[in-house]
Amino acid sequence: MEPVIPAQALCRLDDIPDNEAIAVDIRIDDELDNVILLRRGNDVRAYFNVCPHAGRRLDWAPGKFLVKDGVLICAAHGASFQAESGVCIGGPCRGDRLRAVSVAVSGEDVVLA
């Protein structure tokens, strides 16, 4: 059974610095999950904040991420993920991917799609 994700506004587009990432909490099936929002221009990608290698969060401090040249780097073990696809391109989980969350930009807001 697929999780039930009610419509939620996550943040404003300008809350995410261009070419960087922030973390937000979303509610799924009455549980809170942490999600990474990565912005490039007006495009926003979202992934659950869980590294497939060890199940840890990817941020080096709450809501702070290492993003360079379109690559998100896990602070724990250095796994590197393409921001556009979530595919691991280097590190201990190479070839695996982050679990995507469907989001859209609606006006100035980033919302669950």
C-alpha positions in Angstrom: 0.0 0.0 0.0 1.4 3.4 -1.0 1.7 6.0 1.8 -0.9 8.7 1.9 0.7 12.1 1.5 -1.8 15.0 2.0 -1.3 18.2 0.1 1.3 20.4 1.9 3.1 23.6 1.2 6.7 23.0 2.1 8.3 26.4 1.8 8.6 29.4 -0.5 10.9 29.0 -3.5 13.1 31.9 -2.3 13.6 30.0 1.1 16.0 27.7 -0.9 19.2 29.5 -2.0 19.8 28.8 -5.7 22.1 25.8 -6.3 21.8 24.8 -2.6 19.6 22.6 -0.4 17.5 22.9 2.7 15.6 20.3 4.8 11.9 20.4 5.7 9.7 18.0 7.6 6.6 16.5 5.9 3.8 14.4 7.4 3.2 11.0 5.8 0.7 8.6 7.3 0.8 10.7 10.5 4.6 10.3 10.8 7.1 13.1 10.3 9.8 12.6 7.7 12.7 14.9 6.8 13.1 15.8 3.1 15.9 17.5 1.2 14.8 20.3 -1.2 17.5 21.1 -3.8 17.0 24.1 -6.0 18.5 25.0 -9.4 16.8 28.2 -10.8 13.0 27.5 -10.7 13.5 23.7 -10.5 13.2 22.0 -7.2 14.0 18.3 -6.6 13.2 16.5 -3.3 14.5 13.4 -1.7 14.0 11.7 1.7 16.9 12.7 3.9 18.2 9.2 4.2 21.5 7.9 2.7 20.9 4.4 1.1 24.4 3.4 2.4 23.8 3.5 6.2 20.3 4.9 6.7 21.7 8.1 8.1 20.7 11.7 7.3 22.9 13.4 4.7 23.2 16.8 6.4 26.3 17.7 8.3 24.3 19.8 10.7 20.5 20.0 10.9 19.3 21.4 7.5 22.9 22.1 6.3 24.1 20.2 3.2 27.3 19.9 1.2 26.3 20.7 -2.5 28.9 21.4 -5.1 28.4 21.6 -8.9 25.0 19.8 -8.8 26.2 17.0 -6.5 24.9 16.4 -3.0 27.5 14.8 -0.7 26.6 12.7 2.3 28.4 14.2 5.4 28.7 10.7 7.0 30.6 8.7 4.4 31.1 10.9 1.4 28.6 9.3 -0.9 27.9 11.7 -3.8 24.5 12.0 -5.4 23.5 13.8 -8.6 21.0 16.5 -7.5 18.9 16.0 -10.7 18.4 12.3 -10.4 19.4 11.2 -6.9 21.7 8.6 -8.3 24.9 7.9 -6.3 27.9 8.5 -8.5 30.6 7.9 -6.0 31.2 6.4 -2.5 30.0 3.3 -0.7 26.5 3.1 -2.3 27.6 3.9 -5.9 24.7 3.0 -8.4 22.1 3.2 -5.7 19.8 6.3 -5.4 18.0 8.6 -3.0 14.3 8.0 -2.6 12.5 10.8 -4.5 9.6 12.9 -3.2 7.3 14.5 -5.9 7.2 18.3 -5.5 6.2 21.2 -7.7 6.6 24.9 -7.7 3.2 26.6 -7.6 3.6 30.4 -7.8 6.2 31.2 -5.2 5.5 28.0 -3.1 7.1 24.6 -3.2 4.4 22.0 -2.6 4.0 18.3 -2.6 2.8 17.2 -6.0 
